[in-house]
Amino acid sequence: MKRKHRQTLELIFSHPTSTKVEWHDIEALFRELGAQITEREGSRVGVRLFGERRVFHLPHPSPDTDKGALVSIRKWFEENGVKP
């Protein structure tokens, strides 16, 4: 895994939850892990990873991902053995 993706993963697992994780970095990490990403209606993105599909809202107007989404992604990663 590239250094940038490891840094993003560490930010996702940081406590307290970081407020400075940009969505495009998370999307790049998903792709590194083998995800298929599709645009959906509105400002939603579908992510197929670990044999599951999850839907996330794109952050706007700021590129920073909200804490709730980060906690959800952290839990999803933990359930599937992905850790920093």
Beta strands, then each sheet from edge to edge (+ up, - down):
strand 1: 36-39
strand 2: 44-49
strand 3: 52-57
sheet 1: 1+ 2- 3+
end
